[in-house]
């Protein structure tokens, strides 16, 4: 794949022009290009604890976020945006070819700036949250990641703004080549979602609108392409009990829970109510096809059966309930021992489920999920599973076992940055400081926002008498995160 939308426009001009008005076509871009959604009447705010202050301004050179935390203050340019602006937009900053999510976002309904999703409880200014490929790839097209890094990208990081035609229709290059060659008998190498079987058609939308509780790439290393079944390459897990907290973009998960979906055996799907090319659809008219009562209530089905409520995972945003309930229902609190299961109709291995529990356990320090993960991952042998198991062993105090596993992971996959950092710590405790330094240098080269590795590196260099190298390492840390208190404290201590 590699064609952009303009290549499709030469034969599909009307659809192309219509699609450019859609939310998907506007889901990413370069700040300052295209239509601006932001206003600046409410562009200054403080964190809930009052510890940090932000203000977003448009001035010469672009869009900037100014920050202040105690005596520390500074500014960072916002280079790219994610989000169509229907709900809001998040922003990315590029530093030396690495992308980081900004701590500020614009929310359209209240017309104000506030903390970006995931930063709501941050106690300090954080400018080094790396942007991984999966996140960027659902918002932009032709994403060009630098191999071996966590968040390194070409400049610009994507070839085309928004979601391209190829995301749903497959390879444009191959289609154009076959059309020019008149190769009709062999097929035109283009995917028409409406003509696909239910599972394959649903996968088109689910590739981005089914985050579930967590997604795990299956070990075969396959990448999803339109016309395939998503679950052949990705394991998606959801909470067993319906009504638990779901992400703000998990529309597909809720739709599959609906009686409408089940009764139609999948004939009702996303495009029943949403024209992916951006045309307006009268949703209530879709209801009339199955529900005669819809004619009697003056086209007001959605207000009662698809109510909007504040999104649990995104502030200032409303989430439309796609489970189409007979009566409104509330999201319920997730218990500490909540159980994951594969998305209905899909399958997953014990290894996949173990990785899901491990990821959630390490993020939240949840013991119940961690113990489940250990049991499921101990028989696994691939480097990803061993890496997660090693981290869980580390948390459990099984340091020797964990260190041996980190070494196995790094030997098998030198790009496994987390294992590289942790192996460096293991070796440092054994007095093998030079080897630790080599590993930590490699880690920060792959992920320069990884402060744990950078601070370990600086301290090790300092203790070896390499003070200028140690200080240069910390100066580099402040280049990526000028609000870092720890970097400043270490620099003062090295004077």
C-alpha positions in Angstrom: 0.0 0.0 0.0 1.2 3.5 -0.6 -1.3 5.5 -2.7 -2.8 8.6 -1.2 -6.4 9.8 -1.4 -5.6 12.1 -4.4 -4.8 9.0 -6.5 -8.3 7.8 -5.9 -9.8 11.2 -6.7 -9.0 10.9 -10.4 -11.7 8.2 -10.8 -13.8 8.8 -7.8 -14.0 12.6 -7.6 -17.4 13.0 -6.0 -16.7 10.5 -3.2 -13.2 12.0 -2.7 -14.7 15.5 -2.2 -17.3 14.2 0.2 -14.8 12.2 2.2 -12.6 15.2 2.8 -15.4 16.6 4.9 -15.6 13.5 7.1 -14.2 13.2 10.6 -11.9 10.3 9.6 -10.3 12.3 6.9 -9.6 15.1 9.4 -8.3 12.9 12.2 -4.7 14.1 12.1 -2.5 16.7 10.5 0.1 19.3 10.9 -0.7 22.1 13.3 -1.3 25.3 11.3 -2.4 23.5 8.2 -6.1 22.9 7.3 -9.1 24.2 9.2 -8.4 25.3 12.8 -10.8 24.0 15.4 -9.4 25.8 18.4 -10.3 28.9 20.2 -8.2 30.6 22.9 -10.7 32.3 25.3 -10.1 29.5 27.8 -6.5 28.5 27.1 -5.0 28.8 30.6 -5.6 26.4 33.4 -3.9 24.7 36.4 -3.7 21.0 37.3 -6.3 19.8 39.9 -3.7 20.0 42.7 -2.6 23.5 41.6 1.0 22.3 41.2 1.4 23.2 37.6 0.0 25.8 35.2 -0.4 25.6 31.5 -1.3 28.2 28.8 -1.7 27.5 25.1 -1.0 30.4 22.7 -0.6 30.8 18.9 2.3 33.1 18.1 5.1 33.5 15.6 6.5 30.1 14.9 3.4 28.1 15.6 1.2 26.8 18.5 2.9 26.5 21.9 2.1 25.3 25.4 3.7 27.3 28.1 4.1 25.6 31.5 5.1 26.6 35.0 5.8 24.4 38.0 7.2 26.2 41.0 10.4 27.9 39.8 10.5 25.8 36.6 9.0 27.3 33.5 9.3 26.8 29.8 7.6 26.3 26.5 7.1 23.5 23.9 5.8 23.8 20.3 2.8 21.6 19.3 3.7 20.2 15.9 0.9 17.7 15.0 -2.7 17.1 16.1 -4.7 13.9 16.5 -8.5 14.1 16.5 -11.0 15.5 14.1 -12.3 18.1 16.5 -15.7 16.6 16.8 -14.9 15.8 20.5 -11.5 17.5 20.6 -7.9 17.2 19.6 -4.7 16.0 21.2 -1.3 17.3 20.2 2.2 15.9 19.5 5.6 17.5 19.8 8.6 16.4 17.8 12.0 16.5 19.5 15.0 15.3 17.5 12.8 13.0 15.5 10.9 11.5 18.4 7.2 12.1 19.0 5.7 12.9 22.5 2.1 13.5 23.5 1.6 17.0 24.9 -0.1 17.2 28.3 -2.8 19.6 26.9 -5.8 19.0 24.6 -8.6 21.1 23.2 -12.2 20.1 23.9 -14.7 21.3 21.4 -18.0 21.2 23.3 -16.9 23.5 26.2 -14.5 25.3 23.8 -11.6 25.1 26.3 -8.1 23.7 26.8 -7.5 21.2 29.6 -5.3 18.2 30.4 -5.0 15.6 27.7 -6.4 12.1 28.3 -4.1 10.1 30.6 -2.7 13.3 32.3 -5.7 14.0 34.5 -3.9 12.8 37.7 -0.4 13.8 36.8 1.3 15.7 39.7 4.1 17.1 37.6 4.6 18.5 34.1 5.4 15.6 31.9 6.6 16.2 28.3 8.0 12.7 27.5 5.1 10.4 27.0 6.2 8.6 23.9 3.7 8.1 21.0 3.7 4.5 19.9 2.9 3.3 16.4 -0.5 1.8 17.2 -1.9 5.1 18.5 -0.6 7.1 15.6 -1.6 4.6 13.0 -5.3 4.8 13.8 -5.3 8.5 13.3 -2.9 9.0 10.3 -1.9 7.2 7.2 1.5 6.0 5.9 3.1 6.2 9.3 6.8 5.9 9.0 8.4 4.6 12.2 12.1 4.3 12.7 13.0 0.7 13.2 14.2 -0.3 16.7 12.8 2.8 18.5 9.7 3.2 20.6 8.6 6.6 19.3 11.1 7.6 16.6 9.5 8.7 13.2 10.5 10.1 9.9 9.8 13.8 9.4 6.9 14.3 8.9 5.8 11.1 10.7 3.0 10.2 8.3 2.6 10.6 4.5 -1.0 11.6 4.6 -3.3 13.4 7.1 -6.2 11.4 8.5 -7.5 8.0 7.6 -6.8 7.2 3.9 -8.9 5.3 1.4 -6.6 2.3 1.7 -7.4 1.8 5.4 -10.8 0.4 4.4 -10.3 -0.5 0.7 -6.9 -2.1 0.6 -4.0 -1.4 -1.8 -4.6 1.5 -4.1 -1.4 1.0 -6.0 -2.3 -2.5 -7.0 -5.9 -1.5 -7.9 -4.7 1.3 -10.2 -2.1 -0.9 -11.8 -4.8 -3.6 -12.6 -7.3 -1.0 -13.9 -4.6 0.4 -16.2 -3.8 -3.1 -17.4 -7.4 -4.0 -18.0 -7.0 -6.9 -15.6 -10.7 -7.2 -14.8 -10.8 -11.0 -14.9 -8.2 -11.3 -12.2 -10.1 -8.8 -10.0 -9.4 -5.2 -9.3 -7.6 -5.7 -6.0 -9.9 -3.4 -4.1 -12.0 -4.2 -1.1 -15.7 -3.2 -1.0 -16.7 -3.6 2.7 -20.3 -4.0 1.9 -19.6 -7.1 -0.1 -17.6 -8.8 2.6 -18.8 -11.6 4.9 -19.9 -10.3 8.3 -16.7 -11.0 10.2 -14.4 -9.4 7.6 -16.7 -6.4 7.1 -16.9 -5.8 10.9 -13.1 -6.0 11.1 -12.8 -2.9 8.8 -14.3 -0.8 11.5 -13.1 -2.8 14.5 -9.4 -2.3 13.5 -9.7 1.2 15.2 -13.0 1.3 17.0 -12.5 -1.8 19.1 -9.8 -1.1 21.7 -11.5 -3.4 24.2 -10.0 -3.5 27.7 -6.6 -4.3 26.0 -5.3 -5.6 22.7 -2.4 -8.0 22.2 -0.6 -8.7 19.0 -0.6 -12.4 18.2 2.9 -14.0 18.0 2.9 -14.7 14.3 3.8 -11.1 13.6 1.0 -10.6 11.1 -0.4 -7.2 10.2 -4.1 -6.7 9.6 -5.1 -5.7 6.0 -8.6 -4.9 4.8 -10.5 -7.9 3.7 -9.0 -10.1 6.5 -10.4 -11.0 9.9 -8.9 -8.7 12.6 -8.8 -11.5 15.2 -6.4 -13.5 13.1 -3.6 -11.0 13.9 -4.8 -9.3 17.1 -6.3 -10.7 20.3 -8.9 -8.3 21.8 -10.0 -8.7 25.4 -13.0 -7.2 27.1 -14.3 -7.4 30.6 -16.5 -10.4 31.2 -19.4 -8.5 32.7 -21.2 -6.0 30.3 -21.5 -2.5 31.5 -18.0 -2.2 32.8 -16.0 0.9 31.9 -15.3 1.0 28.2 -12.9 3.4 26.3 -14.5 6.4 24.6 -13.9 4.9 21.2 -15.1 1.4 21.9 -18.3 1.8 19.8 -18.0 -1.5 18.2 -17.7 -3.4 21.5 -21.0 -1.9 22.6 -22.8 -2.5 19.2 -22.0 -6.2 19.4 -23.7 -6.3 22.8 -26.9 -4.8 21.4 -30.0 -6.8 20.7 -30.2 -5.1 17.3 -26.8 -6.6 16.3 -27.7 -10.1 17.5 -31.2 -10.2 15.9 -29.8 -9.0 12.6 -27.0 -11.6 12.7 -24.5 -8.8 11.8 -26.5 -7.3 9.0 -26.8 -4.2 11.1 -23.3 -2.8 11.1 -21.6 0.6 11.5 -22.4 1.8 8.0 -26.1 1.2 8.7 -26.1 4.5 10.6 -22.7 6.1 9.5 -21.7 6.9 6.0 -17.9 6.4 6.1 -17.6 8.9 3.2 -19.1 11.6 5.3 -22.6 12.0 4.0 -25.4 12.7 6.5 -27.6 9.7 7.5 -31.1 9.9 9.1 -30.5 7.3 11.8 -34.2 7.1 12.9 -35.1 6.0 9.4 -32.9 3.0 9.9 -34.9 2.1 13.0 -38.2 2.2 11.0 -37.0 -0.7 8.9 -37.3 -3.1 11.8 -39.4 -1.2 14.4 -42.9 -0.1 13.3 -43.2 1.9 16.5 -40.5 4.2 15.3 -43.0 5.9 13.0 -45.2 6.8 16.0 -42.6 8.6 18.1 -41.7 11.3 15.6 -38.2 10.1 14.8 -36.9 10.3 18.3 -35.5 6.8 18.9 -31.9 7.9 19.5 -32.6 10.1 22.4 -33.9 7.2 24.5 -32.1 4.2 23.1 -28.7 5.7 22.3 -28.3 8.2 25.1 -25.1 10.2 25.6 -23.3 10.3 28.9 -19.9 11.7 30.0 -17.1 9.4 28.8 -15.4 7.6 31.6 -12.0 7.8 30.0 -12.0 11.3 28.4 -13.0 14.4 30.3 -15.3 17.0 28.7 -16.5 14.4 26.2 -19.9 12.6 25.8 -20.1 8.9 24.8 -23.0 7.7 22.7 -24.3 4.3 24.0 -24.0 2.0 21.0 -25.4 -1.0 23.0 -28.8 0.5 22.0 -30.3 -0.4 25.5 -34.1 -0.6 26.0 -33.5 1.5 29.1 -30.5 3.7 29.9 -27.7 2.0 31.8 -24.8 3.2 33.8 -21.2 2.1 33.5 -20.3 0.2 36.6 -17.1 0.2 38.7 -14.4 -2.3 37.7 -13.7 -4.7 40.6 -10.1 -5.4 41.6 -10.5 -9.1 40.5 -12.3 -8.3 37.2 -12.0 -11.1 34.6 -11.0 -10.7 30.9 -12.3 -12.8 28.1 -11.7 -12.8 24.3 -14.0 -10.5 22.4 -17.2 -12.5 21.4 -16.6 -14.6 18.3 -12.8 -14.5 18.6 -10.2 -16.7 20.1 -6.9 -16.2 22.0 -4.2 -18.3 23.5 -3.2 -18.6 27.1 -0.1 -16.6 26.2 -2.2 -13.8 24.7 -4.4 -13.7 27.8 -1.4 -13.8 30.1 0.1 -10.8 28.3 -3.2 -8.9 28.6 -3.3 -9.5 32.4 0.4 -8.7 32.8 0.2 -5.4 31.0 -2.8 -4.3 33.1 -1.2 -5.6 36.3 2.1 -3.7 35.7 0.2 -0.5 34.9 -2.0 -0.7 38.0 0.0 -2.8 40.4 -3.0 -5.2 40.6 -2.0 -8.4 42.4 -4.9 -10.5 41.3 -4.2 -9.8 37.6 -0.5 -10.3 38.2 -0.9 -13.8 39.7 -3.1 -14.8 36.8 -0.5 -13.5 34.3 2.3 -15.5 35.9 0.4 -18.7 35.7 -0.5 -18.2 32.1 2.9 -16.9 31.0 5.2 -19.4 32.7 4.8 -22.0 29.9 5.4 -19.4 27.2 8.8 -19.0 25.5 8.6 -16.0 23.1 10.6 -12.9 24.1 7.6 -10.7 24.7 6.0 -13.2 27.1 9.3 -13.8 28.9 9.9 -10.0 29.2 6.5 -9.5 30.9 7.0 -12.5 33.2 10.4 -11.2 34.2 8.9 -7.9 35.2 6.2 -9.7 37.3 8.9 -11.8 39.0 10.8 -8.6 39.7 7.7 -7.1 41.5 7.4 -10.4 43.4 11.0 -10.2 44.7 12.3 -13.0 42.5 15.3 -10.9 41.4 17.6 -13.7 40.3 15.0 -15.3 38.1 14.0 -12.0 36.6 17.6 -11.0 35.8 18.1 -14.3 34.0 15.0 -13.7 32.0 16.0 -10.2 31.0 19.2 -11.5 29.6 17.3 -14.1 27.5 15.0 -11.3 26.2 17.9 -9.0 25.2 19.8 -11.8 23.6 16.7 -12.6 21.5 15.6 -9.0 20.8 18.1 -6.2 21.4 15.3 -3.6 20.7 13.4 -4.7 23.9 14.1 -1.4 25.6 12.4 -2.2 29.0 14.4 -5.5 29.3 17.6 -3.7 28.3 17.1 -1.1 31.1 16.3 -3.8 33.7 19.2 -6.0 32.7 21.5 -3.0 33.0 20.3 -2.6 36.6 20.9 -6.3 37.3 24.5 -6.1 35.9 25.2 -2.9 37.9 24.3 -4.7 41.1 26.8 -7.4 40.1 29.5 -4.8 39.7 29.5 -4.9 35.9 29.0 -1.2 35.5 30.6 -0.8 32.0 28.2 -3.3 30.6 25.3 -1.5 32.4 26.4 1.8 30.8 26.4 0.2 27.4 22.9 -1.1 27.8 21.5 2.2 29.2 23.1 4.1 26.4 21.4 1.8 23.9 18.0 2.2 25.7 18.0 6.0 25.7 19.1 6.0 22.0 15.9 4.0 21.3 13.7 5.9 23.6 15.2 9.3 24.8 12.3 10.0 27.1 13.2 7.0 29.2 14.3 8.9 32.3 15.0 5.8 34.5 17.7 4.7 32.1 19.1 8.2 31.6 19.4 8.9 35.3 21.0 5.5 36.0 23.4 6.2 33.2 24.3 9.7 34.5 24.9 8.4 38.1 27.1 5.5 36.8 29.2 7.8 34.7 29.6 10.2 37.6 30.8 7.5 39.9 33.4 6.5 37.3 34.7 10.0 37.4 33.2 10.9 34.0 31.5 14.0 35.3 31.3 15.9 32.0 29.7 12.9 30.3 27.2 12.6 33.2 26.3 16.2 33.0 25.8 16.0 29.3 23.5 13.1 29.8 21.4 15.2 32.2 21.4 18.2 29.9 20.0 15.9 27.2 17.3 14.8 29.6 16.3 18.5 30.0 16.2 18.9 26.3 13.4 16.3 26.1 11.8 17.1 29.4 12.7 20.6 30.6 10.4 20.3 33.6 12.3 17.3 35.0 13.0 18.0 38.7 15.1 15.0 39.1 17.5 15.9 36.3 18.0 19.4 37.9 18.6 17.9 41.3 21.2 15.5 39.9 22.9 18.4 38.0 23.1 20.4 41.2 24.6 17.5 43.1 27.3 17.1 40.4 28.6 20.6 40.7 
